[in-house]
Each structure stands twice: as structure tokens, then as C-alpha cells.
Amino acid sequence: MSGSPIACPSLVNALSAPVERTIEAIFAEYGWSATELLGNLLKLEKALSYYDVECIPHISEGNFTQSRVLRRKSTPDLTAIVEREISYGESDLLEFKSSMLLDRKKKTYKPDSSIAELKSQEVLFSAIKTIAAFCNSAGGTLLIGVEDNGNVVGIEDDFALLKKPEQEFDAWELQLRSYVEEHFIDGQAVNSYVSIQKVTFSNRLVARIQIGSRSQITFFRKEGQVCLYIRSGNRSIPIPFENIEQFFELRKRYA
């Protein structure tokens, strides 16, 4: 289309998943000079708007070298994308979880359990540690409402466990973001790297969560302990306390 802004590599990548960049790095991709800061910021704002990408914090805030998150505001029809992802199976960049809160195994083996008894902190932390591991690795996609074998069960059973169940998906997303803010160190910043999308698939609701890689180490709290996870193949594995210093050194070397 004539007159449309050029998309630099970072904007192209942000259309698929959240990415971390500085204004300085984006200017370098475009070949723009920092001496014409105002004019180039206006051009960047036009490009972001055209491609429906938001920048957190906004480009008018902070400084030239501050880390920011670029992520798409809206999404196309994701059904075909999720179908393809499920067909691929879990990997270092993709993981499935059957729910955020509901203990499905307990529901199967103890069907007389009350709804309150089916709410599980372990199920929640399983999702949380995956987000942490993706942040500390190359990023990735978490599909909630999909079992390990690719069977789509949806997240509808989680709704009864929410503070405002009548709001369904919106309340589900708010609850997950609240858990991220509560359980992660600098959780508000971590939330910027998390993009949550609602997908209807096989007549079920699936949450497609894209997590961007962070340059800053991402820790989360579990039962009073500070934990560090990374991706290893299709698993999220803990870094033992005695190996944390080594992990920091590796991150510095390969950042």
C-alpha cells in the first residue's frame, strides 16, 4: 500500500509475540539518527499505530535506552493458529495446560468434591512457572485449556472458581494477571510481557498466552520461597540455588 510506514524487524516480530527492545535499538534497525529524536519518534508512533502495535512504556515516557515491550493490540482469527500449534505438540516454545485453577485429576477421581475443593494452588503454580521459564528463556506460547496429549477441554470449568464468575473470560484474564502481579517479583513489569488471547476451538474456550523473553532475570514466589525457572526442551525446570550465580554469568555472556 502506497504511503504505508515501513515495519522494522522488531515491529514484524511483535505481530507474532511480545518482544523486548529499546528505542535506541529500533532507531538502529530503521537507520535513524538520535539527533532527530522528535521527528523520528513521530515516525515511529505512526508505524506503531499503522501496524496496531503498542509500546510499553509508551515511547513518550522514559529514556532512549530503556527496555520496552512491543506487542500487538488486537489479533486475527486465531483458530487455525491454535489448531496448528496443537498439532505440533509441546516444545521448548510451546506448552499445554488443561486449566489455570481446576484440579482435573481430582475432579475425575473424586467426583463428589465441592467446587472449592477442586481449586488447586499446584495447578496455578504449574502455569506460573511456565510463564517464568519462558521469560527467562526465548519466550513462548502457553495454551491453557489443552491437555498434554492435545485434547481440548477448555477453561470454562475454571470460571466457577473466579471471584467474579459471571464475567467469564475477562474475569479469568484479570485473575491470571493478578496472580502474576502477586507471585512475581516486579510482577507488574512481567505482565507487560504477557499477551492473553481468547480462542474458540472445538466449541471450547482456550486461552492462548504469548510470553516474551526478558533481559532481566524473572523470579517468582512460591510458598514464601523465591524460585527461578528456565525452559529445557518441553519442560520448565528449576535452577537450584547453588547454580544461580552460574546462570547469571551465562546470561551476561550470551545476552
Secondary structure as GFF3:
##gff-version 3
##sequence-region A 1 255
A	DSSP	alpha_helix	9	14	.	.	.	ID=ss1
A	DSSP	beta_strand	19	21	.	.	.	ID=ss2
A	DSSP	alpha_helix	23	30	.	.	.	ID=ss3
A	DSSP	three_ten_helix	34	36	.	.	.	ID=ss4
A	DSSP	alpha_helix	37	50	.	.	.	ID=ss5
A	DSSP	beta_strand	53	56	.	.	.	ID=ss6
A	DSSP	beta_strand	68	72	.	.	.	ID=ss7
A	DSSP	alpha_helix	79	88	.	.	.	ID=ss8
A	DSSP	beta_strand	94	97	.	.	.	ID=ss9
A	DSSP	alpha_helix	104	109	.	.	.	ID=ss10
A	DSSP	three_ten_helix	116	118	.	.	.	ID=ss11
A	DSSP	alpha_helix	121	136	.	.	.	ID=ss12
A	DSSP	beta_strand	140	144	.	.	.	ID=ss13
A	DSSP	three_ten_helix	156	161	.	.	.	ID=ss14
A	DSSP	three_ten_helix	165	167	.	.	.	ID=ss15
A	DSSP	alpha_helix	169	183	.	.	.	ID=ss16
A	DSSP	alpha_helix	187	192	.	.	.	ID=ss17
A	DSSP	beta_strand	194	201	.	.	.	ID=ss18
A	DSSP	beta_strand	204	211	.	.	.	ID=ss19
A	DSSP	beta_strand	220	222	.	.	.	ID=ss20
A	DSSP	beta_strand	225	227	.	.	.	ID=ss21
A	DSSP	beta_strand	229	232	.	.	.	ID=ss22
A	DSSP	beta_strand	235	238	.	.	.	ID=ss23
A	DSSP	three_ten_helix	241	243	.	.	.	ID=ss24
A	DSSP	alpha_helix	244	254	.	.	.	ID=ss25
###
